[in-house]
Amino acid sequence: MGATLVGALTACDGVTGAGTSDEATARAALAASAEVMLKAGNGAVEMDSPGDLPTADVKGYADWKNGSALDVSSSKAGGSGYRVRVVGDATYVAVPPALVKMSGGKHWTASRPPSADQATDAQDTRNTVLAHLLDPVVQLRLAAEGGTLSTARDGAPEGKGTHRYRSVLDGRSVMAALGAAGVEPDRTFALRPKEPSEEPAEKARTLTAEFAINDKHELVSVKLYFVEAGRTSLTAKGSAPVVLRWSELGGAPKIEAPARKDIVRDPRARSAGPQTPTHDAAESLEDAVVRAQQLTSYRTDRTGPEGSGERAVLAFQQSGTSALSVTASDVETWGNPKTSIDKDGHQHVIITGGVYYALAELSVGKSWLSLENGTGDSKAKGYLAAFVGALAATDEAAWVATEEIGGRPAEHYRGTVVLSTLAGYTGPVLGQFERDTFVKDARAHGLDKADIDVWLGTDGLVLRTRESGSGSQGAYSVTEEYSDHGAVRDIAAPPAGDVISSKDLLDGLKR
């Protein structure tokens, strides 16, 4: 809305002075109308404001009885249309039709009001303020309880039996009232009061509202003017006010958030730093993906199906967050299929310093075989982010319960991943490498779909994951416990005296 939200108050035609009106009568009329509008609870809404921004011509429905919910649209958004839905503190903006395909077929973006250190023109704040602006109870009670009131000439243009009242509010009162409602109008309306030493008293900012109330005590319309010492602080075209209208009281359809599977999550909705897991599975899992991608090290203890003997202990370190930054990993596994080379089903691989070391049963008195150009185990780096990202990408993940992992509280989330669907995923929470890593591994175990469970600690870090399913190779299940996030010590190479290079081994066999 920004600069087009308010107009200049050069004149209020037909309004009498406060001294010639019964202020107590005006206050009582506004208070009575507030009760009637609260009982109605919802209705059709319109807003006309000067200018050409999307909010210049808004129509739709509002529910002011249940958290100031709003669903409105405008045809003045550069010809492409504009629609916004506000439910609680969440804002949903419709994706323009021309961009739906680019958004993966999704029709909404979702976000929440920005924190105090974010940009002042954030669309999220404006849309949240819009919901409260179109709340008639907020308007009426604010004026009745804190405004300087007067009566005005009755009748046109709202119709016979309509009474008009005028309220003048100090800008600080407006900010305090809307701020208590959880929004930040100072950054949308430029109403932030300056320090008294910087702003003389004669430059006080005020909001003037002219209410039209019918003989049923229903609020029909409000005209809003914002002035600063008799002049317009925010320039609008001419002196036209913002006009709000209400109708069809009690007849609005229920306003609900769009289906999660139809939402493109807005990365601006997440403030910097780790987020505490909540019962909102999508937000918590998306943040966990980011946290996993940022980890420079961790350990995991992996166990296979009960009775299988499969187990792995893995550690990795990296110097940065790029795809080629894995510098060291240590993976030891038990319960692997026995072969002529791996006779006991035990494997141990260490990659560090650009060298690949494999534990091997050699006949040359050495236990480790080294190969040059070891770049680290890509699965060590990518699988955790892939695992959590696969669940976040399903749009069907749900919170299960608050449980305990290793003596620590953890939020448990669960969902089912269909591999054929995931293979075509191109959204923001799962990159191509992580997606392909997960799909390839799951299909290698004969799965067409996988049930995934993820447990997140209070710091948003993954404490446990479990993947299970049944496919062409029978039942499959693997559980991993994560620890030492960012605290793994240096991964050391095997003792030099116990290592033989592949070149030396081959040369020895040739002799």
C-alpha positions in Angstrom: 0.0 0.0 0.0 2.8 2.4 1.0 2.4 6.0 -0.2 -1.0 5.5 -1.8 -2.7 4.5 1.4 -3.5 8.0 2.6 -4.6 11.2 1.0 -4.5 14.9 1.9 -7.2 16.3 4.2 -7.7 19.7 2.5 -11.4 19.7 3.5 -14.1 17.5 5.1 -17.2 18.7 3.4 -20.2 18.7 5.6 -18.4 18.0 8.8 -19.2 20.3 11.7 -16.7 21.3 14.4 -16.3 19.4 17.6 -17.7 22.2 19.5 -21.1 22.0 17.8 -21.6 18.3 18.1 -22.4 15.9 20.9 -19.1 14.0 21.3 -20.6 11.6 23.8 -23.3 10.7 21.3 -20.7 10.1 18.6 -18.7 7.9 20.9 -21.7 5.8 21.9 -22.7 5.4 18.2 -19.2 4.1 17.3 -19.1 1.8 20.3 -22.6 0.4 19.4 -21.6 -0.2 15.8 -18.4 -2.0 17.0 -20.6 -4.5 18.9 -22.9 -5.0 15.8 -20.0 -5.5 13.5 -18.3 -7.9 15.9 -21.5 -10.0 16.1 -21.7 -10.1 12.3 -18.1 -11.4 12.3 -17.4 -11.2 8.6 -18.5 -9.7 5.3 -17.6 -8.4 1.9 -15.0 -5.6 1.9 -13.7 -3.0 -0.6 -10.9 -0.5 -0.4 -10.3 2.4 -2.8 -7.0 4.3 -2.4 -5.3 6.8 -4.7 -2.7 5.6 -7.1 -2.0 2.6 -9.3 -0.6 0.0 -6.9 -2.3 -3.3 -6.5 -4.1 -2.1 -3.4 -5.7 0.8 -5.2 -8.9 -1.1 -6.0 -9.3 -4.1 -3.6 -12.4 -6.3 -3.2 -13.1 -9.5 -1.4 -14.0 -10.9 2.0 -12.8 -10.5 5.5 -13.3 -12.4 8.8 -12.6 -10.0 11.7 -14.0 -12.3 14.4 -11.2 -15.0 13.9 -7.8 -13.3 13.7 -8.5 -10.7 11.0 -8.5 -13.2 8.1 -8.6 -11.7 4.7 -9.1 -12.8 1.0 -9.0 -9.9 -1.5 -8.0 -9.2 -5.0 -7.4 -6.3 -7.3 -7.4 -6.0 -11.1 -5.0 -3.0 -11.1 -1.7 -5.0 -10.6 -0.2 -4.0 -13.9 -2.9 -5.9 -15.7 -1.9 -9.3 -14.3 -4.2 -9.3 -11.3 -3.4 -9.4 -7.6 -4.7 -11.6 -4.8 -3.7 -11.9 -1.2 -4.9 -14.1 1.6 -4.0 -13.4 5.2 -4.7 -16.0 7.9 -3.4 -15.3 11.3 0.2 -14.0 11.0 0.7 -15.8 7.6 0.4 -14.1 4.3 -0.3 -15.9 1.0 0.1 -14.1 -2.3 -1.2 -15.7 -5.5 1.3 -16.5 -8.1 0.6 -14.7 -11.4 -0.9 -17.1 -13.9 2.0 -16.6 -16.3 4.4 -17.8 -13.6 2.5 -20.8 -12.3 4.4 -23.2 -14.5 7.7 -21.8 -13.4 6.6 -22.3 -9.8 6.2 -26.0 -10.3 2.4 -25.7 -10.8 1.9 -24.1 -7.4 -0.5 -21.1 -7.1 0.6 -19.4 -3.9 3.7 -18.1 -2.1 3.7 -18.1 1.7 5.5 -15.9 4.1 5.3 -14.2 7.5 5.8 -10.6 8.7 9.5 -9.6 8.5 11.6 -9.0 11.6 12.5 -5.5 12.7 15.8 -5.5 10.8 14.3 -6.3 7.4 13.4 -4.0 4.6 10.7 -1.4 5.4 8.8 -2.0 2.1 8.3 -5.8 2.8 5.1 -6.9 1.1 4.3 -9.2 4.1 3.9 -6.3 6.5 1.7 -4.3 4.1 -0.6 -7.3 3.6 -0.9 -8.0 7.3 -1.7 -4.3 8.0 -4.2 -4.5 5.2 -6.1 -7.2 7.1 -6.3 -5.0 10.2 -7.1 -2.0 8.2 -10.2 -3.8 6.8 -11.2 -4.9 10.3 -14.2 -2.6 11.1 -14.1 -3.5 14.8 -10.5 -2.2 15.1 -11.4 1.0 13.3 -14.5 1.7 15.4 -13.0 0.8 18.8 -9.8 2.8 18.1 -11.9 5.9 17.2 -14.4 5.4 20.1 -11.8 4.9 22.7 -9.1 7.3 21.7 -10.2 9.8 19.1 -11.4 13.3 19.2 -15.0 12.9 18.0 -17.6 15.0 16.3 -20.8 14.4 14.3 -21.2 15.3 10.6 -24.0 15.9 8.1 -26.2 12.8 7.6 -27.3 11.2 4.4 -25.6 11.2 0.9 -23.6 9.6 -0.5 -24.2 6.5 1.7 -27.9 6.7 1.5 -30.9 7.7 3.6 -30.8 6.8 7.3 -27.0 7.0 7.4 -25.2 9.0 10.1 -21.7 10.2 9.8 -19.1 10.7 12.5 -15.5 12.1 12.4 -12.6 11.0 14.5 -9.1 12.5 14.7 -6.3 10.3 16.2 -2.7 11.1 17.0 -0.3 9.0 15.0 1.2 7.5 18.1 -2.3 6.1 19.1 -2.6 4.4 15.7 0.8 2.8 16.0 0.1 1.6 19.6 -3.2 0.0 18.6 -2.1 -1.7 15.5 1.2 -2.7 17.1 -0.7 -4.5 19.8 -2.4 -6.4 17.0 1.0 -7.8 16.0 1.7 -5.7 12.9 4.2 -2.9 12.2 2.2 0.0 10.7 5.0 2.5 11.3 7.0 0.9 8.5 4.1 0.8 6.1 2.4 4.2 6.8 5.6 6.1 7.8 3.8 6.9 11.1 6.9 6.3 13.3 7.0 9.3 15.7 10.3 11.1 15.8 12.0 12.0 19.0 10.4 15.1 20.6 13.7 17.0 20.2 13.7 16.3 16.5 10.0 17.0 15.7 8.2 20.2 17.0 4.8 19.8 18.5 3.2 21.6 15.6 4.3 18.8 13.2 2.3 16.1 15.0 0.9 13.5 12.7 -2.8 12.6 12.8 -5.2 10.2 11.2 -8.7 11.5 10.5 -11.5 9.0 9.9 -15.0 9.7 8.7 -17.5 6.9 9.6 -20.8 6.3 7.8 -23.2 4.2 10.0 -26.7 3.1 9.0 -29.8 2.9 11.2 -29.0 -0.7 12.0 -25.8 0.4 13.6 -23.8 -1.3 10.8 -20.7 0.4 9.6 -21.1 1.1 5.9 -17.8 2.9 5.1 -14.8 4.8 6.4 -12.9 7.6 4.7 -9.3 7.9 6.0 -7.1 11.0 5.7 -3.5 11.2 7.1 -2.0 14.6 7.7 1.1 16.1 9.2 0.8 19.7 10.5 -2.0 20.4 7.9 -0.1 19.0 5.0 0.2 15.5 3.4 3.1 13.5 4.7 2.6 10.8 2.1 1.8 12.3 -1.2 -1.2 10.8 -3.1 -3.0 11.9 -6.2 -5.1 15.0 -5.4 -6.8 15.0 -2.0 -8.8 11.8 -2.3 -9.0 9.7 0.9 -8.7 6.0 1.3 -12.2 4.6 1.3 -13.2 1.3 3.1 -16.6 -0.3 2.6 -18.4 -3.3 4.2 -21.5 -5.2 3.0 -23.0 -8.7 3.1 -22.4 -8.8 6.8 -22.2 -12.4 8.2 -22.3 -13.8 4.7 -18.6 -14.2 3.9 -17.2 -17.7 2.9 -14.8 -19.3 5.4 -11.2 -18.0 4.8 -8.6 -20.7 5.1 -4.9 -21.0 4.2 -4.2 -22.6 0.8 -3.4 -26.3 0.7 0.3 -26.8 1.6 0.9 -28.7 -1.6 -0.1 -25.7 -3.6 2.3 -23.3 -1.8 5.8 -22.2 -2.8 7.5 -21.4 0.4 9.1 -17.9 0.6 12.7 -18.0 1.8 12.3 -14.5 3.2 9.9 -15.9 5.7 12.8 -17.6 7.6 14.9 -15.2 9.6 18.7 -15.7 9.9 20.1 -18.3 12.2 18.8 -21.7 13.4 15.1 -21.8 14.0 13.4 -23.7 16.8 11.4 -26.7 15.5 7.7 -26.2 15.8 4.6 -28.3 15.0 4.7 -26.8 11.5 6.4 -29.6 9.7 7.1 -27.7 6.4 8.9 -24.8 8.1 10.9 -27.0 10.6 12.0 -29.5 7.9 13.0 -26.7 5.4 15.1 -25.1 8.1 16.7 -28.5 9.0 17.7 -28.9 5.4 19.5 -25.5 5.5 21.2 -26.4 8.7 22.3 -29.8 7.3 23.8 -28.1 4.3 25.7 -25.7 6.5 27.2 -28.4 8.7 31.0 -28.7 8.5 31.1 -32.0 10.3 29.0 -34.6 12.1 28.9 -38.3 13.1 26.3 -40.9 12.5 25.7 -44.3 13.9 23.6 -46.2 11.3 21.8 -49.5 12.0 20.0 -51.8 9.5 16.9 -54.0 10.0 16.7 -55.7 13.3 18.7 -58.9 13.3 20.6 -58.1 10.1 23.8 -57.1 11.8 24.1 -54.1 9.5 25.8 -51.2 11.2 27.9 -48.2 10.1 29.8 -45.5 11.9 30.4 -42.4 9.7 32.2 -39.1 10.3 33.0 -36.4 7.8 34.6 -32.9 7.7 34.6 -30.3 5.0 36.4 -27.0 4.5 33.3 -25.2 3.1 29.8 -25.6 1.8 30.4 -26.1 -1.9 29.7 -29.4 -3.7 33.5 -30.0 -4.0 34.5 -29.1 -0.5 34.4 -32.5 1.3 37.9 -33.0 2.6 37.6 -36.0 4.8 35.4 -38.9 5.7 35.5 -42.1 7.8 33.0 -44.8 7.1 33.1 -48.2 8.8 30.4 -50.8 8.2 29.5 -54.2 9.5 27.1 -56.9 8.2 27.8 -56.3 4.5 27.5 -59.2 2.1 30.5 -61.4 2.3 32.7 -61.7 -0.8 36.1 -63.3 -1.7 37.7 -59.9 -0.9 35.5 -58.9 2.0 35.3 -62.2 3.8 33.8 -61.1 7.1 31.4 -58.4 5.8 33.4 -55.6 7.5 34.5 -52.6 5.6 36.4 -49.5 6.6 37.2 -46.6 4.3 39.0 -43.4 5.2 39.4 -40.5 2.8 41.6 -37.6 4.0 44.3 -35.3 2.4 43.2 -36.3 -1.1 44.0 -40.0 -0.5 41.5 -42.9 -0.4 42.4 -45.6 2.2 40.6 -49.0 2.3 41.0 -51.7 4.9 41.9 -54.9 3.0 43.1 -58.4 3.6 46.4 -58.2 1.9 49.2 -60.8 1.6 52.0 -58.2 1.9 51.9 -57.5 5.6 49.8 -54.3 5.2 46.2 -53.7 6.3 45.4 -50.6 4.3 45.4 -50.0 0.5 45.7 -46.4 -0.6 44.6 -44.7 -3.8 45.4 -41.2 -4.9 42.7 -38.5 -5.7 40.3 -39.4 -3.0 37.8 -36.5 -2.8 35.7 -37.6 0.1 32.6 -39.7 0.4 29.8 -37.7 -1.3 27.2 -39.6 0.6 28.8 -38.5 3.8 28.2 -34.9 2.8 25.0 -35.2 0.9 22.8 -37.8 2.4 21.6 -36.0 5.5 20.4 -33.0 3.5 19.0 -35.4 0.9 17.1 -37.4 3.5 15.5 -34.4 5.3 15.0 -32.6 2.0 13.1 -35.6 0.5 10.6 -35.5 3.4 10.3 -31.7 3.2 9.6 -32.0 -0.6 6.6 -34.3 -0.2 4.3 -31.6 1.0 2.7 -34.3 3.1 5.0 -34.4 6.1 3.3 -34.0 9.5 4.4 -33.5 13.1 4.0 -36.7 15.2 5.0 -35.9 18.8 7.6 -34.4 21.1 9.9 -37.3 22.1 13.3 -37.9 23.6 16.5 -38.8 21.8 19.6 -39.5 23.9 18.1 -37.6 26.8 17.3 -34.6 24.6 13.8 -33.4 23.6 13.1 -33.8 19.9 10.2 -33.0 17.6 9.2 -36.1 15.5 8.0 -35.6 11.9 6.9 -38.3 9.4 5.8 -38.7 5.8 5.8 -41.0 2.8 8.0 -40.2 -0.3 6.9 -41.6 -3.6 10.1 -42.0 -5.6 8.7 -41.5 -9.1 7.3 -38.2 -7.9 10.4 -37.1 -6.1 12.5 -37.9 -9.1 10.9 -35.0 -10.9 11.1 -32.6 -8.1 12.7 -29.2 -8.9 11.7 -27.1 -5.9 13.9 -25.1 -3.5 14.3 -27.6 -0.6 16.1 -30.3 -2.5 18.9 -29.9 -5.0 19.4 -32.2 -8.0 22.4 -34.0 -6.4 20.6 -34.6 -3.1 17.4 -35.7 -4.9 19.2 -38.1 -7.2 21.3 -39.5 -4.3 18.2 -40.3 -2.3 16.2 -41.8 -5.2 19.1 -43.9 -6.4 19.8 -45.4 -2.9 16.1 -46.1 -2.2 15.6 -47.8 -5.6 18.8 -49.9 -5.0 16.9 -51.4 -2.1 13.9 -52.2 -4.3 11.6 -49.5 -3.0 9.0 -47.6 -5.0 8.1 -45.4 -2.0 9.7 -44.9 1.4 8.3 -43.9 4.8 10.6 -41.3 6.4 10.8 -40.2 10.1 13.0 -37.3 11.2 13.7 -36.1 14.8 14.9 -32.5 15.3 16.5 -31.1 18.4 15.5 -27.8 20.0 18.3 -26.2 18.0 16.9 -27.4 14.7 19.6 -30.0 14.1 18.8 -33.6 13.1 19.2 -36.1 15.9 17.7 -39.2 14.3 16.3 -40.4 10.9 14.6 -43.6 9.9 13.8 -44.8 6.4 11.6 -47.9 5.9 9.5 -49.6 3.3 8.8 -52.8 1.5 9.7 -53.5 -2.2 11.0 -56.0 -4.6 13.7 -57.1 -2.1 11.4 -57.3 0.8 11.2 -55.2 3.9 13.9 -52.5 4.4 14.7 -50.2 7.3 17.6 -48.1 8.3 17.9 -45.8 11.3 20.6 -43.2 11.9 21.6 -41.3 15.1 23.5 -38.0 14.6 25.9 -36.3 17.0 28.9 -34.0 17.2 27.3 -31.5 14.8 30.2 -29.3 13.8 32.5 -30.8 16.4 34.2 -33.7 14.7 38.0 -33.8 15.3 40.5 -34.2 12.5 40.0 -37.5 10.6 43.4 -39.1 10.5 45.0 -41.4 7.9 45.9 -44.9 9.0 49.5 -45.4 10.3 51.9 -45.0 7.4 53.7 -48.3 8.2 50.4 -50.2 7.7 49.6 -48.7 4.3 50.6 -49.8 0.8 49.7 -47.8 -2.3 47.9 -49.5 -5.2 50.9 -48.7 -7.4 53.3 -50.4 -5.0 51.0 -53.4 -4.6 50.7 -53.9 -8.4 54.5 -53.5 -8.9 55.1 -56.1 -6.2 52.6 -58.6 -7.8 54.5 -58.1 -11.2 57.8 -59.2 -9.8 
